[in-house]
Amino acid sequence: MVDITDALIQALVRRGVKTVYGVPGDFVLGLFKRFEDCPEIETVCTAGEEGAAFAADAEARLNGLGVVMITYGVGALKILNAV
């Protein structure tokens, strides 16, 4: 049986995602751990949510798709500057 974490990672791999930027936090920590077992996708942890969002934005501008992974609440609010 495939859980939601595996399904999300498989969907990202199918879309051709090579890098995921983010800040490990309470609710995404398990997902970050699962990326360790996925050689197709590299995770880049940044010091803050804004840096992760701007890095994902740059990735999208260069390669067509950028992914940022943060926790909800203040973390989600902080990435709005890059949107």
VOGUPA-373223 format. One line per 3 residues: number of its first residue (from 1); for each residue z, y, x of C-alpha. Coordinates in steps of 0.05 Angstrom, whole numbers. Layout:
N
NUM> Z:Y:X | ...
//
This chain:
83
1> 0:0:0 | -19:69:26 | 33:124:19
4> 18:198:9 | 26:213:83 | -26:161:104
7> -73:183:49 | -69:255:72 | -82:236:145
10> -141:192:125 | -170:249:83 | -164:297:142
13> -198:247:189 | -255:237:138 | -264:312:135
16> -272:314:211 | -207:350:226 | -192:346:301
19> -132:392:306 | -74:410:260 | -31:471:276
22> 39:481:251 | 113:487:257 | 153:423:246
25> 205:435:191 | 247:398:141 | 193:375:93
28> 135:365:141 | 173:331:197 | 154:261:173
31> 81:281:171 | 84:308:242 | 115:242:264
34> 58:204:230 | 6:244:268 | 33:213:332
37> 0:148:309 | -67:181:294 | -109:188:358
40> -165:225:320 | -122:286:305 | -84:328:355
43> -23:368:332 | -8:436:362 | 63:461:349
46> 72:536:353 | 133:579:359 | 122:611:291
49> 83:602:227 | 41:664:240 | 15:636:306
52> -2:570:273 | -39:605:216 | -79:649:263
55> -96:589:307 | -121:551:246 | -161:612:225
58> -194:615:294 | -209:541:290 | -242:551:222
61> -284:608:247 | -307:568:307 | -315:499:276
64> -317:508:201 | -249:480:183 | -178:497:204
67> -113:464:182 | -43:494:184 | 18:454:165
70> 84:489:150 | 143:481:104 | 149:516:38
73> 188:580:25 | 192:631:80 | 145:590:124
76> 91:594:71 | 103:668:62 | 96:681:137
79> 25:653:140 | -2:703:90 | -17:752:146
82> -71:705:171 | -102:692:104
//
